[in-house]
Amino acid sequence: MTALFRNLLVLLVACLASVPMPVRAQGHGSTSAEGALFLLLPIGAKGVALGRAMTAMGGVESVFWNPAGLADVDERQFVLYRGDNVAGTGTAISTVLAQSGLGAISASYFLHDVGNQDLTDSNGNFLGTLTVRNHLGVVSAAARLLDWVNAGVNFKVVQFRTACRGTFCPDVGTTATSYAMDAGLQIRPSPSLRIAAMVAHLGPALQVLNAEQADPLPTRVRVAVAYDLVSALTDDPELSGWIAVEVQDRLRDPGNLSLYVGGELTAGIEDAMYLRAGYVLGDQDRDGTRVGLGLRYEQFDLSIAKSLATSILTAESEPVHVTFSIRF
């Protein structure tokens, strides 16, 4: 294997969640390409710990899952997210402005840093350093339409960017930008039951080179249900235990379902502790168990999560994900 081929192989693995790549829907004979696959990476420790079963859940992390869940937020918050994954490092921030009983608006930014890759020729001579980064800006709005219905929307700016630094770089870099929308609903027939549905990443194709080679965004449809089993079994107001089940499929070329199951046990009201676990099935390289903990104390919230699934690309599990928020 030449040095140049080795560089290209490493770069391909690093960019799996960044550049357009073919995705074959199981059970179908056609192959459809999707771009900006970094949009499918999980953001937030709660979402990771619940095995991505977040469509029917609420809280500040709903910015990156189902914006309807923001209607449950009743305080202003600043949120910092940090997490590594097989395709790079993710860092995000959110500012949420909320009014109890009415809804919330939010502005968020997510940086997915695939990292740097030194490029050399077949003789080992240094050509340059390639940098791959993805950017996501999100403006969110959520409202409580009725006492039992939450609705929310996201408007997103999606950007894929590469740059090469060096005297003999093969190219100077690429920038591709697109736009997307999320729309979701959450219905609460009873205090212990939530039913939710949403469409995620709906927008025009990501054009990296030209219109003929543009690839559609990874638009997904999600349907979920969550039930507070512990509250149904006890009258203690300081205990709750939600079980959430969610199914996801592609909007284009459907038929490749993913199943997400998560549970969250909460002890406390104003100050609280959370124990979370989840499982992912049918989500390409990310099947397996997730676990996590959370702590709410005064104006601070801290959550950590760990995916126990082993990647077929690296033969390792992902590092921890952390979410830290301050209410103000």
Backbone bond lengths (Angstrom), bond angles and torsions (degrees), N, CA, C in turn:
res aa  C-N    CA-C-N  psi(-1)  N-CA   C-N-CA  omega(-1)  CA-C   N-CA-C  phi
1 M - - - 1.466 - - 1.523 108.88 -
2 T 1.304 117.22 125.08 1.457 120.58 -179.77 1.508 110.37 -75.08
3 A 1.359 115.03 161.70 1.459 120.01 179.09 1.529 111.23 -62.02
4 L 1.326 116.42 -37.44 1.455 119.53 -179.02 1.517 110.99 -65.76
5 F 1.331 117.04 -43.41 1.458 119.98 179.25 1.519 110.67 -64.69
6 R 1.332 116.90 -39.20 1.460 120.21 178.59 1.523 110.84 -62.10
7 N 1.349 116.91 -41.86 1.461 120.41 177.59 1.524 111.42 -60.63
8 L 1.315 116.26 -43.19 1.460 119.73 -179.07 1.513 111.15 -66.43
9 L 1.329 118.13 -36.53 1.453 121.42 178.55 1.515 111.37 -65.62
10 V 1.323 116.86 -45.28 1.470 120.57 177.97 1.517 110.66 -61.91
11 L 1.332 115.73 -41.59 1.456 119.62 -179.26 1.523 111.18 -64.88
12 L 1.334 117.06 -39.02 1.453 120.34 178.44 1.517 111.51 -61.16
13 V 1.322 117.56 -44.58 1.458 121.21 178.48 1.516 110.90 -63.07
14 A 1.334 117.27 -40.90 1.467 121.19 -178.18 1.502 112.30 -66.51
15 C 1.338 117.31 -28.54 1.457 120.92 -173.21 1.520 113.31 -99.86
16 L 1.321 118.80 13.44 1.460 120.10 -174.94 1.519 112.50 -56.78
17 A 1.316 116.70 -34.08 1.458 119.61 -178.44 1.512 112.29 -96.78
18 S 1.319 118.23 12.57 1.452 119.55 -173.96 1.515 113.50 -119.46
19 V 1.314 117.65 -50.54 1.451 120.47 -173.16 1.515 109.96 -94.06
20 P 1.327 117.72 157.93 1.453 120.08 176.02 1.519 110.61 -58.86
21 M 1.327 116.57 138.22 1.452 120.44 -179.52 1.516 108.75 -149.44
22 P 1.325 119.33 153.63 1.458 121.23 -178.42 1.514 111.48 -72.50
23 V 1.331 115.73 140.44 1.453 121.97 176.74 1.515 107.50 -130.08
24 R 1.316 117.33 123.74 1.467 120.68 -178.45 1.517 109.42 -99.06
25 A 1.296 115.46 124.39 1.458 120.50 177.29 1.524 109.13 -77.84
26 Q 1.327 117.24 126.18 1.449 121.38 -179.06 1.522 109.34 -65.69
27 G 1.296 114.76 138.18 1.446 118.96 178.66 1.515 113.16 88.90
28 H 1.320 118.88 0.51 1.449 122.60 179.40 1.513 108.64 -126.43
29 G 1.317 115.73 152.08 1.440 119.79 -178.49 1.509 113.80 -87.75
30 S 1.338 117.92 -13.40 1.459 120.75 -176.44 1.512 110.72 -93.68
31 T 1.321 114.48 157.71 1.454 120.72 176.19 1.519 108.75 -116.58
32 S 1.327 117.78 128.12 1.455 121.79 179.13 1.517 108.92 -115.82
33 A 1.322 116.38 140.70 1.458 121.59 -179.77 1.513 109.50 -97.51
34 E 1.315 115.99 144.37 1.451 121.90 176.76 1.518 109.18 -131.29
35 G 1.315 116.26 143.68 1.450 121.52 176.84 1.515 111.12 -108.87
36 A 1.351 115.99 170.48 1.473 122.64 177.53 1.523 112.11 53.64
37 L 1.330 116.79 46.55 1.464 120.21 -179.07 1.522 113.05 -66.95
38 F 1.342 118.37 -10.46 1.465 118.86 175.21 1.522 111.25 -63.54
39 L 1.343 118.13 -19.01 1.462 121.11 176.63 1.529 112.15 -62.53
40 L 1.321 117.48 -21.06 1.463 121.28 -179.31 1.522 112.67 -87.41
41 L 1.335 117.96 -5.66 1.460 120.15 178.48 1.529 110.36 -71.87
42 P 1.332 118.47 142.29 1.469 120.52 -179.54 1.518 111.66 -73.79
43 I 1.323 116.10 141.78 1.465 122.75 177.52 1.527 107.40 -127.15
44 G 1.323 117.00 121.66 1.453 121.52 178.07 1.511 113.12 109.36
45 A 1.344 116.05 134.99 1.462 121.12 -176.02 1.525 112.29 -68.34
46 K 1.336 117.07 -36.21 1.462 118.68 178.61 1.520 110.65 -64.28
47 G 1.336 116.70 -46.33 1.453 120.29 179.76 1.512 112.32 -62.22
48 V 1.340 117.43 -40.04 1.456 120.71 177.85 1.524 110.46 -64.28
49 A 1.344 116.92 -47.68 1.467 120.61 -177.09 1.524 112.48 -63.44
50 L 1.333 117.53 -32.42 1.467 120.93 179.87 1.524 112.07 -84.52
51 G 1.333 117.04 11.77 1.450 119.51 179.41 1.513 113.14 63.38
52 R 1.328 117.11 33.23 1.467 124.60 178.87 1.522 113.85 71.24
53 A 1.315 118.30 6.94 1.470 120.85 -179.49 1.523 109.35 -82.41
54 M 1.341 116.06 69.28 1.464 121.95 -171.61 1.522 114.42 -113.09
55 T 1.316 119.13 -7.33 1.464 120.47 -173.99 1.517 112.77 -62.11
56 A 1.329 117.71 -33.01 1.462 121.14 -179.92 1.523 112.75 -96.08
57 M 1.327 118.68 0.50 1.454 122.12 -177.27 1.525 111.03 -99.02
58 G 1.328 115.96 164.09 1.454 121.26 -179.25 1.519 112.10 -117.80
59 G 1.345 116.06 174.34 1.451 121.65 178.14 1.508 112.09 123.39
60 V 1.340 115.69 177.18 1.463 120.57 -174.73 1.527 112.50 -66.89
61 E 1.321 118.61 -28.84 1.458 120.22 179.21 1.527 112.78 -68.47
62 S 1.328 117.22 -10.45 1.460 120.72 179.01 1.517 112.55 -61.50
63 V 1.333 117.36 -17.44 1.469 120.87 174.37 1.522 110.53 -51.27
64 F 1.326 117.27 -40.35 1.458 121.82 -175.09 1.530 113.19 -101.37
65 W 1.335 117.11 8.05 1.460 119.94 -179.06 1.527 110.55 -127.31
66 N 1.316 117.43 -75.74 1.472 122.41 175.57 1.521 108.03 -134.50
67 P 1.348 118.26 109.88 1.470 119.58 -174.62 1.520 113.61 -60.34
68 A 1.330 118.91 -19.06 1.462 120.15 177.50 1.525 111.76 -60.00
69 G 1.352 116.90 -29.42 1.462 120.29 179.76 1.508 114.14 -66.68
70 L 1.345 117.90 -16.13 1.462 120.36 176.80 1.521 112.29 -66.12
71 A 1.328 117.94 -21.67 1.463 120.84 179.38 1.522 111.87 -64.55
72 D 1.338 117.98 -17.35 1.467 121.53 176.69 1.519 112.67 -81.25
73 V 1.330 118.06 -13.75 1.464 121.74 -179.80 1.522 108.79 -77.37
74 D 1.318 116.91 130.64 1.470 120.21 -177.52 1.524 112.86 -121.91
75 E 1.351 117.87 11.44 1.463 120.98 178.58 1.524 109.33 -138.92
76 R 1.326 115.70 153.15 1.461 120.31 174.95 1.530 108.91 -71.60
77 Q 1.324 115.52 138.27 1.463 119.48 -177.13 1.516 111.14 -144.29
78 F 1.332 114.47 148.85 1.460 122.67 168.06 1.517 106.94 -114.03
79 V 1.333 116.95 130.43 1.458 121.53 -170.87 1.520 109.93 -127.14
80 L 1.333 115.63 136.68 1.458 123.01 176.03 1.516 108.81 -120.78
81 Y 1.331 115.67 130.69 1.463 122.08 179.88 1.529 108.93 -118.97
82 R 1.340 114.92 144.14 1.463 119.71 176.43 1.522 108.63 -149.18
83 G 1.335 116.21 132.37 1.455 119.09 178.83 1.513 111.65 -166.73
84 D 1.322 116.08 142.90 1.456 121.90 175.33 1.521 109.51 -102.53
85 N 1.318 115.90 152.29 1.453 120.82 176.58 1.517 108.61 -146.29
86 V 1.320 116.85 178.41 1.457 120.96 -174.38 1.522 111.60 -62.49
87 A 1.339 118.21 -23.10 1.458 121.36 -176.03 1.523 113.11 -102.65
88 G 1.327 119.20 7.81 1.452 119.78 178.36 1.512 112.54 143.29
89 T 1.335 114.69 -158.03 1.464 122.40 -177.83 1.520 109.49 -118.84
90 G 1.331 116.42 134.77 1.454 121.37 -179.63 1.514 112.04 -114.94
91 T 1.328 116.53 133.56 1.462 123.44 175.49 1.520 108.19 -133.49
92 A 1.327 116.93 132.80 1.460 120.50 -178.41 1.518 110.45 -141.64
93 I 1.322 115.05 154.07 1.468 122.11 174.14 1.526 108.45 -134.78
94 S 1.323 115.62 149.86 1.463 121.55 176.95 1.513 109.43 -142.02
95 T 1.307 116.11 144.71 1.453 122.97 168.21 1.515 107.68 -120.55
96 V 1.332 116.45 123.06 1.456 121.92 -175.94 1.528 108.79 -117.83
97 L 1.329 115.98 126.08 1.459 123.00 174.97 1.517 107.57 -111.79
98 A 1.349 116.43 119.64 1.455 120.31 -171.60 1.518 111.35 -131.34
99 Q 1.328 114.74 152.70 1.458 122.81 173.86 1.518 107.72 -126.12
100 S 1.328 116.73 120.87 1.454 121.51 -175.30 1.529 111.19 -54.90
101 G 1.335 115.85 129.48 1.449 121.70 177.23 1.504 115.20 82.43
102 L 1.333 117.62 -7.89 1.461 120.18 -177.45 1.528 111.84 -112.29
103 G 1.328 116.92 -58.87 1.450 119.57 -177.93 1.508 111.29 160.92
104 A 1.329 116.16 -162.24 1.455 120.65 -175.10 1.518 109.98 -154.83
105 I 1.335 114.66 156.68 1.454 122.37 168.81 1.523 107.19 -126.39
106 S 1.345 115.85 154.49 1.449 119.07 -174.83 1.518 109.74 -152.03
107 A 1.333 115.47 149.95 1.459 123.13 171.13 1.524 107.67 -125.66
108 S 1.343 117.06 131.22 1.463 121.58 -173.85 1.522 110.17 -138.89
109 Y 1.331 114.34 155.70 1.458 121.25 176.46 1.522 108.53 -141.03
110 F 1.341 115.64 136.10 1.462 122.21 -179.96 1.519 108.96 -128.18
111 L 1.337 116.08 127.75 1.456 122.87 175.14 1.513 108.52 -112.12
112 H 1.324 115.66 121.53 1.459 120.98 174.92 1.520 107.61 -109.34
113 D 1.313 115.71 109.43 1.460 122.50 -175.31 1.529 108.94 -100.66
114 V 1.328 116.42 105.30 1.461 120.59 178.26 1.519 110.94 -70.10
115 G 1.346 116.89 -29.18 1.456 121.02 176.41 1.514 112.46 112.77
116 N 1.326 114.93 -172.36 1.460 122.68 -178.28 1.525 110.34 -108.72
117 Q 1.326 115.87 146.64 1.454 121.37 177.63 1.527 108.69 -136.45
118 D 1.331 115.81 119.92 1.467 120.03 175.46 1.523 109.89 -74.35
119 L 1.315 115.81 131.82 1.453 121.93 179.14 1.527 109.75 -104.23
120 T 1.315 117.12 132.88 1.461 122.50 176.82 1.522 109.25 -130.72
121 D 1.313 115.79 159.70 1.457 119.06 176.36 1.529 109.98 -87.71
122 S 1.337 116.91 -173.47 1.463 121.16 -175.52 1.520 112.68 -65.93
123 N 1.339 116.95 -16.30 1.463 120.89 178.66 1.531 112.64 -98.37
124 G 1.332 116.21 4.63 1.452 119.95 -179.96 1.504 114.87 84.42
125 N 1.326 118.61 7.08 1.453 121.60 179.24 1.525 110.38 -76.02
126 F 1.323 115.77 134.72 1.463 121.65 -177.33 1.526 110.51 -70.22
127 L 1.342 115.36 128.72 1.458 120.98 178.41 1.517 112.27 -102.77
128 G 1.325 116.69 -40.69 1.453 120.69 -178.29 1.516 110.31 168.21
129 T 1.308 116.11 178.58 1.464 122.99 179.60 1.518 109.51 -115.94
130 L 1.318 116.40 122.64 1.458 122.35 179.78 1.523 109.64 -95.48
131 T 1.328 116.31 130.06 1.460 123.20 178.21 1.517 108.93 -116.10
132 V 1.345 116.63 131.87 1.460 122.03 179.32 1.523 108.57 -122.94
133 R 1.331 115.60 122.17 1.462 120.56 178.72 1.525 109.66 -138.41
134 N 1.337 115.17 145.73 1.452 122.55 175.61 1.521 109.08 -118.89
135 H 1.319 115.99 141.55 1.460 121.87 -178.30 1.527 109.35 -124.56
136 L 1.334 115.17 140.80 1.463 121.01 178.16 1.523 108.88 -138.67
137 G 1.323 116.06 120.93 1.460 121.81 173.17 1.517 109.31 -109.94
138 V 1.338 116.91 136.06 1.466 121.29 -174.65 1.524 109.88 -132.81
139 V 1.318 116.60 129.26 1.459 123.01 168.86 1.523 107.06 -113.57
140 S 1.326 116.44 125.02 1.466 121.66 -172.72 1.522 110.91 -120.61
141 A 1.327 115.21 149.14 1.466 121.88 173.35 1.515 108.29 -143.64
142 A 1.320 115.99 134.36 1.464 121.31 179.77 1.516 109.15 -139.43
143 A 1.317 116.32 148.02 1.466 121.05 -178.60 1.518 109.67 -144.23
144 R 1.325 115.30 152.08 1.455 121.79 172.62 1.522 106.58 -94.90
145 L 1.321 116.49 98.23 1.457 121.01 -175.22 1.519 111.51 -67.26
146 L 1.298 115.94 -42.00 1.450 123.45 174.73 1.524 107.23 -133.27
147 D 1.323 116.40 177.46 1.462 118.28 177.73 1.522 112.03 -63.26
148 W 1.334 116.85 -18.39 1.467 119.90 -174.30 1.529 112.89 -123.80
149 V 1.323 118.30 13.51 1.460 120.91 -179.29 1.526 110.09 -134.65
150 N 1.339 116.46 125.87 1.464 123.04 170.70 1.523 108.99 -109.70
151 A 1.328 116.36 141.51 1.464 121.43 175.36 1.517 108.45 -134.74
152 G 1.333 116.24 146.47 1.462 119.25 -179.56 1.509 111.63 -154.25
153 V 1.340 115.29 154.38 1.461 121.64 177.52 1.526 108.95 -137.45
154 N 1.319 115.33 150.18 1.467 123.83 171.91 1.521 108.72 -121.39
155 F 1.316 116.51 138.70 1.454 121.64 165.91 1.518 106.87 -113.64
156 K 1.355 116.76 127.29 1.453 120.65 -170.62 1.530 111.34 -127.31
157 V 1.322 114.74 141.26 1.452 122.61 170.43 1.522 107.20 -107.99
158 V 1.327 116.75 123.07 1.455 123.34 -174.62 1.521 108.73 -114.24
159 Q 1.331 116.70 129.09 1.459 119.37 -179.69 1.523 110.67 -137.77
160 F 1.332 115.09 131.37 1.467 123.57 174.11 1.529 106.97 -109.71
161 R 1.342 116.47 131.05 1.470 119.02 -174.34 1.525 110.30 -141.15
162 T 1.325 115.98 133.28 1.452 121.89 171.16 1.525 108.89 -124.16
163 A 1.317 116.38 149.79 1.463 121.60 176.64 1.517 108.25 -144.84
164 C 1.325 115.65 145.55 1.460 121.06 179.05 1.520 108.79 -123.32
165 R 1.329 115.98 128.51 1.461 121.94 179.29 1.525 108.94 -116.68
166 G 1.314 115.80 122.65 1.447 120.58 -179.46 1.520 110.87 153.53
167 T 1.322 116.10 156.66 1.463 121.08 -175.97 1.513 112.57 -65.19
168 F 1.330 117.56 -33.74 1.456 120.80 -173.69 1.528 111.72 -115.02
169 C 1.329 117.43 32.24 1.462 120.59 178.37 1.527 110.54 -59.11
170 P 1.337 117.66 136.20 1.472 119.43 178.43 1.516 113.33 -67.43
171 D 1.340 118.10 -23.16 1.464 121.35 175.29 1.516 108.10 -153.72
172 V 1.337 116.13 167.50 1.465 120.82 -175.65 1.516 112.40 -93.48
173 G 1.328 117.98 -8.63 1.449 119.73 177.79 1.514 112.55 128.16
174 T 1.324 115.03 168.65 1.460 122.26 -177.72 1.517 109.09 -139.63
175 T 1.323 116.08 140.64 1.459 122.02 173.71 1.519 108.48 -131.87
176 A 1.334 116.61 128.37 1.457 121.99 177.68 1.526 108.32 -131.49
177 T 1.325 116.71 134.00 1.458 122.13 -176.17 1.522 110.40 -129.31
178 S 1.324 116.07 139.83 1.455 121.16 174.78 1.536 108.36 -143.56
179 Y 1.320 114.90 -179.36 1.458 121.37 -178.15 1.527 108.90 -132.39
180 A 1.321 115.76 154.55 1.461 119.43 -177.85 1.521 110.20 -150.90
181 M 1.327 114.57 161.16 1.457 122.55 177.15 1.527 109.48 -129.90
182 D 1.328 115.72 145.24 1.457 122.97 166.13 1.522 107.43 -117.94
183 A 1.317 117.04 145.99 1.464 121.45 174.66 1.513 108.53 -144.10
184 G 1.349 116.26 132.23 1.449 119.21 -176.70 1.509 113.90 -145.27
185 L 1.323 115.38 157.60 1.463 123.76 176.15 1.522 109.46 -130.40
186 Q 1.329 115.17 146.59 1.459 121.93 170.43 1.530 107.68 -131.92
187 I 1.319 116.10 128.77 1.463 122.47 -178.80 1.520 108.43 -118.01
188 R 1.335 116.04 133.92 1.459 121.49 -178.77 1.531 109.49 -118.58
189 P 1.318 118.66 89.15 1.467 120.38 177.12 1.518 112.98 -61.46
190 S 1.350 116.23 -27.88 1.455 122.27 177.02 1.522 107.81 -148.74
191 P 1.337 118.72 163.84 1.463 119.75 179.98 1.528 114.04 -58.44
192 S 1.326 116.86 -22.63 1.462 119.90 -176.36 1.517 113.79 -101.11
193 L 1.328 118.10 2.94 1.458 120.59 -175.00 1.523 110.36 -132.52
194 R 1.331 116.23 134.17 1.466 122.84 175.60 1.527 108.84 -130.01
195 I 1.316 115.24 136.59 1.459 122.42 173.66 1.525 106.84 -124.42
196 A 1.339 117.33 132.88 1.463 119.74 -172.84 1.519 110.89 -142.25
197 A 1.336 114.31 155.96 1.461 121.72 175.43 1.514 108.34 -153.47
198 M 1.335 116.35 150.89 1.458 119.93 179.09 1.521 110.88 -160.48
199 V 1.328 114.25 162.60 1.458 123.35 169.68 1.522 107.08 -117.59
200 A 1.329 117.51 130.26 1.463 122.07 -175.88 1.528 110.49 -120.09
201 H 1.329 115.63 143.74 1.475 124.20 173.18 1.532 111.98 61.55
202 L 1.303 116.77 47.25 1.461 121.64 178.54 1.522 108.75 -95.50
203 G 1.339 116.51 118.83 1.450 119.44 -178.65 1.506 112.38 -178.11
204 P 1.337 117.33 -178.82 1.465 121.23 -179.63 1.524 111.41 -68.21
205 A 1.313 115.22 160.68 1.464 121.53 -177.65 1.523 111.04 -64.32
206 L 1.333 114.95 151.91 1.460 121.78 176.14 1.524 108.73 -85.58
207 Q 1.332 116.09 116.43 1.459 121.71 -176.57 1.522 109.38 -100.39
208 V 1.338 116.91 102.09 1.454 122.01 -179.07 1.526 111.03 -85.74
209 L 1.331 117.59 -46.81 1.461 121.44 -178.62 1.521 111.13 -106.42
210 N 1.339 117.23 -58.98 1.454 121.57 178.77 1.518 108.39 -156.46
211 A 1.336 115.68 174.96 1.455 120.59 -174.97 1.519 112.23 -61.58
212 E 1.342 117.23 -34.97 1.453 120.34 -178.88 1.529 111.67 -66.66
213 Q 1.326 117.36 -28.62 1.460 121.30 -177.93 1.525 112.42 -102.95
214 A 1.318 117.53 10.70 1.463 120.25 178.29 1.525 110.31 -68.83
215 D 1.339 116.44 144.10 1.454 122.01 179.70 1.518 109.78 -118.51
216 P 1.343 118.12 142.40 1.460 121.13 -179.57 1.524 111.73 -67.10
217 L 1.316 115.20 152.92 1.458 120.11 174.84 1.530 109.64 -68.61
218 P 1.340 117.56 157.31 1.474 120.68 -178.05 1.533 111.61 -78.78
219 T 1.328 115.94 69.68 1.462 121.04 -177.46 1.523 110.55 -67.46
220 R 1.323 116.29 133.28 1.459 121.92 -177.23 1.532 110.86 -129.22
221 V 1.320 114.89 150.07 1.465 123.17 173.48 1.520 107.87 -114.81
222 R 1.330 116.29 132.37 1.459 120.88 -177.19 1.530 110.26 -128.77
223 V 1.323 115.63 138.38 1.461 122.94 175.22 1.521 107.32 -130.34
224 A 1.352 116.26 135.19 1.466 118.81 -172.71 1.518 111.12 -147.42
225 V 1.321 114.18 158.87 1.458 122.16 172.89 1.520 108.16 -140.36
226 A 1.336 116.68 142.32 1.470 121.91 177.71 1.518 109.01 -135.18
227 Y 1.332 115.32 142.04 1.470 120.57 -177.44 1.517 109.53 -136.22
228 D 1.330 116.01 132.89 1.465 121.91 178.52 1.527 108.43 -87.07
229 L 1.309 115.71 87.30 1.456 121.79 -174.42 1.521 111.86 -67.46
230 V 1.339 117.24 -40.71 1.466 120.60 -176.58 1.524 110.97 -65.32
231 S 1.320 117.80 -43.31 1.472 120.18 179.42 1.518 111.86 -63.96
232 A 1.322 116.51 -28.83 1.457 119.92 177.66 1.521 111.88 -73.03
233 L 1.346 116.92 -19.83 1.453 120.98 -176.98 1.522 113.97 -102.45
234 T 1.337 117.27 -14.33 1.459 120.38 -177.59 1.516 110.15 -141.33
235 D 1.328 116.11 155.32 1.459 121.87 178.19 1.529 112.17 -96.77
236 D 1.296 118.20 3.83 1.456 121.54 -179.32 1.526 109.63 -71.28
237 P 1.353 118.66 115.47 1.470 120.59 -176.81 1.522 113.26 -69.88
238 E 1.326 117.92 -14.66 1.458 120.34 -178.12 1.534 113.00 -91.01
239 L 1.307 116.66 2.53 1.463 120.47 178.95 1.527 110.35 -120.83
240 S 1.310 115.88 135.84 1.462 121.22 171.87 1.520 107.93 -148.62
241 G 1.315 115.60 155.63 1.458 119.89 -179.48 1.515 111.05 -152.03
242 W 1.322 116.56 99.03 1.461 122.50 -175.90 1.527 110.70 -89.63
243 I 1.325 114.60 137.41 1.458 122.73 170.92 1.531 107.16 -116.14
244 A 1.328 116.84 125.16 1.465 120.85 -177.39 1.524 109.78 -121.98
245 V 1.322 115.94 138.12 1.462 122.91 177.27 1.525 107.59 -129.35
246 E 1.328 116.03 134.65 1.467 120.00 -173.34 1.526 109.87 -142.26
247 V 1.322 115.20 143.86 1.465 122.17 176.61 1.522 107.99 -122.99
248 Q 1.336 116.11 136.12 1.466 121.92 179.74 1.519 110.13 -127.65
249 D 1.347 115.42 144.53 1.455 120.01 175.06 1.526 108.62 -147.71
250 R 1.322 115.91 163.68 1.454 121.00 175.49 1.526 109.94 -71.72
251 L 1.335 116.15 142.97 1.448 119.24 172.37 1.522 109.79 -73.87
252 R 1.327 116.81 -42.34 1.460 121.96 174.30 1.532 108.72 -92.24
253 D 1.297 116.64 135.57 1.463 121.53 178.92 1.526 111.52 55.39
254 P 1.347 118.15 57.75 1.472 120.56 -177.95 1.526 111.83 -70.31
255 G 1.317 114.64 171.41 1.453 120.73 177.72 1.512 113.81 121.81
256 N 1.338 118.15 3.98 1.463 121.83 178.51 1.524 107.89 -120.90
257 L 1.323 116.89 81.88 1.452 122.38 -172.22 1.524 112.15 -76.45
258 S 1.323 114.75 145.77 1.460 122.45 169.71 1.519 107.93 -118.59
259 L 1.331 116.72 141.76 1.459 122.42 -179.21 1.523 109.24 -117.13
260 Y 1.340 116.27 131.17 1.456 122.49 178.69 1.525 109.13 -124.05
261 V 1.321 116.31 131.84 1.467 122.29 179.23 1.521 108.15 -130.70
262 G 1.334 117.15 131.76 1.459 120.53 -179.53 1.514 112.17 -144.30
263 G 1.323 115.38 155.46 1.451 121.26 177.14 1.518 110.91 -138.68
264 E 1.341 116.51 142.70 1.458 121.79 179.59 1.525 109.52 -135.63
265 L 1.336 116.81 118.20 1.456 123.08 176.17 1.518 108.43 -102.51
266 T 1.341 117.13 125.14 1.468 122.89 -175.76 1.511 109.94 -119.16
267 A 1.339 116.17 133.84 1.458 122.80 174.60 1.522 107.95 -123.61
268 G 1.335 117.34 114.57 1.458 121.54 -179.49 1.512 111.62 117.65
269 I 1.351 114.30 168.58 1.470 120.61 179.64 1.520 109.52 -123.35
270 E 1.321 117.95 -74.47 1.462 120.79 178.10 1.521 110.78 -69.21
271 D 1.326 115.70 -55.52 1.463 121.51 169.90 1.525 106.82 -103.20
272 A 1.327 116.50 132.61 1.465 118.77 -171.49 1.520 110.96 -148.18
273 M 1.331 114.13 158.93 1.462 121.91 172.65 1.520 108.84 -121.93
274 Y 1.338 116.10 146.95 1.453 121.94 -176.37 1.528 109.64 -127.88
275 L 1.309 115.71 135.84 1.457 122.90 172.76 1.518 106.92 -118.92
276 R 1.350 117.06 123.99 1.466 120.57 -172.56 1.530 110.53 -129.10
277 A 1.319 114.99 150.61 1.462 121.24 174.38 1.522 108.14 -155.46
278 G 1.326 115.61 153.63 1.452 119.44 -179.57 1.511 111.28 -156.94
279 Y 1.337 114.30 169.18 1.454 120.23 178.55 1.526 109.04 -143.75
280 V 1.330 115.25 138.80 1.464 122.29 -179.42 1.523 108.41 -116.12
281 L 1.328 116.06 134.61 1.461 120.84 179.80 1.527 109.51 -135.15
282 G 1.331 116.17 126.95 1.455 120.68 175.72 1.503 114.60 84.14
283 D 1.345 118.08 21.60 1.462 121.30 -178.18 1.524 110.20 -109.45
284 Q 1.338 116.82 57.92 1.453 123.88 176.09 1.529 111.29 54.65
285 D 1.341 117.59 -114.40 1.466 121.56 -172.33 1.522 112.42 -89.56
286 R 1.327 119.16 10.41 1.456 119.16 -169.66 1.524 113.02 -121.02
287 D 1.317 119.30 19.33 1.458 121.46 177.42 1.524 110.20 -64.44
288 G 1.343 115.98 146.09 1.454 119.59 175.87 1.506 113.51 135.29
289 T 1.326 114.99 -173.48 1.464 123.63 -173.32 1.524 111.26 -91.35
290 R 1.339 115.36 146.88 1.459 122.92 172.02 1.526 108.70 -127.89
291 V 1.331 117.00 150.43 1.465 121.96 177.46 1.528 108.38 -139.32
292 G 1.342 116.02 159.24 1.456 118.27 179.35 1.519 112.69 -170.40
293 L 1.336 114.65 164.20 1.456 123.42 178.01 1.518 109.38 -130.92
294 G 1.342 115.37 154.68 1.455 120.24 176.44 1.512 110.96 -143.10
295 L 1.322 115.76 152.01 1.461 121.88 179.51 1.521 108.95 -140.33
296 R 1.328 116.12 130.03 1.458 123.02 175.20 1.525 107.58 -117.99
297 Y 1.344 115.76 118.03 1.463 119.87 -178.20 1.525 108.75 -140.71
298 E 1.334 115.16 120.16 1.456 122.58 -176.87 1.526 109.52 51.57
299 Q 1.350 119.08 -119.18 1.467 118.72 -177.42 1.521 113.12 -96.56
300 F 1.323 117.67 11.01 1.465 121.20 -175.53 1.529 111.58 -113.24
301 D 1.331 115.01 144.68 1.465 122.31 172.06 1.524 108.46 -130.71
302 L 1.324 116.35 135.28 1.459 121.77 178.08 1.517 108.96 -135.85
303 S 1.318 116.06 128.53 1.460 121.14 176.97 1.524 108.84 -131.11
304 I 1.324 115.32 141.88 1.462 120.96 174.29 1.529 108.10 -130.67
305 A 1.325 115.96 150.04 1.460 120.13 -179.16 1.511 109.33 -146.69
306 K 1.307 114.97 155.13 1.456 121.68 179.83 1.520 109.43 -139.93
307 S 1.322 116.26 128.27 1.458 121.05 172.86 1.524 108.96 -88.33
308 L 1.312 116.64 126.09 1.459 121.79 178.72 1.523 112.23 -92.44
309 A 1.333 117.04 -1.06 1.456 120.89 179.16 1.521 109.86 -70.87
310 T 1.312 116.76 142.52 1.453 122.52 179.06 1.523 109.89 -99.72
311 S 1.310 116.20 127.22 1.459 121.31 -179.16 1.520 110.66 -74.94
312 I 1.339 116.22 138.25 1.458 119.51 176.16 1.528 111.26 -75.01
313 L 1.351 116.86 -13.38 1.456 120.43 179.22 1.522 112.40 -84.56
314 T 1.350 116.17 -39.05 1.460 120.04 -175.74 1.519 113.46 -113.86
315 A 1.340 117.99 -11.06 1.474 123.02 -176.01 1.525 111.40 61.22
316 E 1.334 116.94 23.81 1.450 121.65 178.94 1.529 109.40 -132.35
317 S 1.345 115.53 158.46 1.455 120.11 173.08 1.528 109.82 -86.63
318 E 1.333 115.96 161.56 1.450 119.70 -178.01 1.532 110.57 -75.10
319 P 1.354 117.36 150.66 1.471 120.18 173.19 1.529 110.62 -66.33
320 V 1.321 116.09 179.50 1.456 120.49 -177.02 1.520 110.88 -71.82
321 H 1.337 114.93 153.82 1.456 123.53 171.26 1.524 107.71 -110.71
322 V 1.326 116.70 143.22 1.465 121.71 -176.51 1.524 109.21 -131.65
323 T 1.329 116.13 137.42 1.466 122.77 170.14 1.517 108.47 -126.98
324 F 1.323 115.77 128.50 1.477 121.69 179.77 1.520 108.40 -129.66
325 S 1.322 116.58 128.77 1.461 120.27 -178.84 1.524 110.75 -132.75
326 I 1.329 114.58 151.22 1.457 123.25 177.52 1.525 107.87 -125.67
327 R 1.318 116.92 128.01 1.459 121.40 175.45 1.525 108.94 -90.40
328 F 1.317 116.31 136.34 1.470 119.57 -177.68 1.514 111.42 -139.25
